[in-house]
Amino acid sequence: MTNIDLIASLKKIVKPYIQNEVAFENLTEETDFINDLKINSANLVDVVLDVEDEFDIEIDNESMEKMLNVKAAIEIISTKLNSK
């Protein structure tokens, strides 16, 4: 799965939780979930759970704490998919 595919999947996952439509439309690897998209921390947990369901992976607490932007999310998802 390429980074472009992962970003497209992530966009679908985070869409219900975003509070900043402009930042969402311009989403890149550098986009921060909390500061740019204005996703609150409770909803960030929902995003992680949705990512787990979407990719059939398990994200441990340490990885979850690092998953604050698109780039980190892609790295974590890729690592988990590659270790399946």
Residue frames relative to the residue before (quaternion, step in Angstrom):
aa qw qx qy qz dx dy dz
M 1.0000 0.0000 0.0000 0.0000 0.00 0.00 0.00
T 0.3481 -0.7603 0.5124 0.1953 3.59 -0.74 1.04
N 0.6625 -0.4910 0.3783 0.4207 3.55 -1.30 0.27
I 0.6145 0.5473 -0.3488 0.4485 3.59 1.06 -0.71
D 0.6452 0.5057 -0.3133 0.4794 3.59 1.01 -0.82
L 0.6610 0.5128 -0.3045 0.4555 3.55 0.96 -0.90
I 0.6440 0.5091 -0.3233 0.4706 3.59 0.97 -0.82
A 0.6375 0.5229 -0.3292 0.4602 3.62 0.96 -0.81
S 0.6611 0.4868 -0.3035 0.4836 3.59 0.98 -0.83
L 0.6462 0.5201 -0.3190 0.4584 3.58 0.96 -0.83
K 0.6204 0.5438 -0.3491 0.4444 3.59 0.98 -0.78
K 0.6526 0.5066 -0.3160 0.4664 3.58 0.97 -0.85
I 0.6676 0.5172 -0.2968 0.4458 3.56 1.00 -0.88
V 0.7575 0.4083 -0.2294 0.4549 3.63 0.79 -0.96
K 0.4570 0.7318 -0.4299 0.2662 3.62 1.17 -0.49
P 0.7029 0.4687 -0.3130 0.4338 3.67 0.74 -0.85
Y 0.7265 0.4691 -0.2322 0.4452 3.60 1.16 -0.51
I 0.5516 0.6570 -0.3938 0.3301 3.60 1.19 -0.36
Q 0.2293 -0.7580 0.5944 0.1399 3.54 -1.26 0.54
N 0.7217 0.3586 -0.2207 0.5495 3.59 1.29 -0.11
E 0.2786 -0.8124 0.4957 0.1292 3.56 -0.09 1.36
V 0.6346 0.5405 -0.3347 0.4395 3.61 0.99 -0.81
A 0.6654 0.4853 -0.3014 0.4806 3.59 0.88 -0.90
F 0.6279 0.5368 -0.3351 0.4531 3.59 1.04 -0.75
E 0.6645 0.5062 -0.3064 0.4564 3.59 0.92 -0.91
N 0.7454 0.3637 -0.1951 0.5235 3.59 1.13 -0.66
L 0.2215 0.8267 -0.4928 0.1572 3.58 1.24 0.43
T 0.0193 0.7695 -0.6367 0.0455 3.55 -0.96 1.00
E 0.7164 -0.4011 0.3202 0.4727 3.58 -1.27 -0.14
E 0.6750 0.5045 -0.2881 0.4547 3.59 1.15 -0.59
T 0.4733 0.6896 -0.4404 0.3263 3.62 1.22 -0.18
D 0.2680 -0.7543 0.5864 0.1239 3.54 -0.90 1.07
F 0.4934 -0.6952 0.4369 0.2872 3.58 -0.78 1.02
I 0.7379 0.4144 -0.2326 0.4793 3.59 0.89 -0.93
N 0.7603 0.4120 -0.2241 0.4495 3.59 0.66 -1.10
D 0.7539 0.3830 -0.2196 0.4865 3.60 0.93 -0.83
L 0.7767 0.3411 -0.1785 0.4986 3.58 0.78 -1.02
K 0.3410 -0.7817 0.4565 0.2534 3.57 1.35 -0.19
I 0.2971 0.7254 -0.5490 0.2899 3.56 1.02 0.89
N 0.3547 -0.7460 0.5129 0.2336 3.60 -0.70 0.99
S 0.6906 -0.5255 0.3072 0.3907 3.56 -1.22 0.49
A 0.6157 0.5340 -0.3570 0.4565 3.61 1.05 -0.63
N 0.6863 0.4641 -0.2809 0.4845 3.57 0.96 -0.84
L 0.5689 0.5827 -0.3859 0.4334 3.58 1.16 -0.49
V 0.6000 0.5338 -0.3479 0.4838 3.59 1.12 -0.64
D 0.6328 0.5221 -0.3238 0.4714 3.59 1.02 -0.81
V 0.6183 0.5388 -0.3392 0.4608 3.58 1.02 -0.80
V 0.6564 0.5083 -0.3103 0.4632 3.60 0.91 -0.92
L 0.6558 0.5049 -0.3115 0.4669 3.60 0.93 -0.86
D 0.6477 0.5090 -0.3101 0.4747 3.58 1.03 -0.81
V 0.6184 0.5319 -0.3349 0.4717 3.60 1.08 -0.75
E 0.6334 0.5317 -0.3278 0.4568 3.58 0.96 -0.86
D 0.6741 0.4917 -0.2874 0.4703 3.58 0.93 -0.92
E 0.6704 0.5309 -0.2964 0.4253 3.56 0.86 -1.00
F 0.8032 0.2911 -0.1261 0.5042 3.57 0.87 -0.98
D 0.3646 -0.7520 0.4711 0.2822 3.59 1.34 0.00
I 0.4776 0.6205 -0.4597 0.4190 3.55 0.84 1.12
E 0.3241 -0.7083 0.5821 0.2333 3.55 -1.30 0.21
I 0.1719 -0.7880 0.5872 0.0694 3.55 -0.77 1.08
D 0.3237 -0.7659 0.5273 0.1749 3.56 -0.57 1.18
N 0.7093 -0.4848 0.3104 0.4069 3.58 -1.27 0.39
E 0.6376 0.5362 -0.3334 0.4413 3.57 0.98 -0.83
S 0.6694 0.4785 -0.2886 0.4896 3.59 0.97 -0.87
M 0.6197 0.5609 -0.3375 0.4331 3.57 1.02 -0.81
E 0.6618 0.5173 -0.3007 0.4518 3.58 0.98 -0.86
K 0.6829 0.4765 -0.2782 0.4788 3.59 1.16 -0.56
M 0.6145 0.5961 -0.3330 0.3951 3.57 1.22 -0.46
L 0.2333 0.8152 -0.4898 0.2028 3.54 0.59 1.19
N 0.7783 0.1750 -0.1329 0.5881 3.58 1.24 -0.22
V 0.7140 -0.4671 0.3064 0.4222 3.53 -1.29 0.29
K 0.6484 0.5337 -0.3290 0.4318 3.60 0.90 -0.89
A 0.6661 0.4875 -0.3030 0.4763 3.59 0.90 -0.91
A 0.6329 0.5346 -0.3299 0.4526 3.59 0.98 -0.83
I 0.6520 0.5113 -0.3129 0.4643 3.59 0.93 -0.89
E 0.6584 0.5133 -0.3115 0.4538 3.58 0.91 -0.91
I 0.6724 0.4936 -0.2929 0.4674 3.58 0.92 -0.92
I 0.6615 0.4968 -0.3095 0.4689 3.60 0.88 -0.92
S 0.6566 0.5151 -0.3138 0.4529 3.60 0.89 -0.90
T 0.6512 0.5191 -0.3092 0.4592 3.56 0.93 -0.92
K 0.6809 0.4873 -0.2870 0.4653 3.58 0.91 -0.94
L 0.6558 0.5038 -0.3169 0.4644 3.60 0.99 -0.79
N 0.6747 0.5058 -0.2912 0.4519 3.57 1.00 -0.81
S 0.7038 0.4528 -0.2716 0.4753 3.58 1.15 -0.51
K 0.4598 0.6886 -0.4418 0.3454 3.59 1.29 0.09
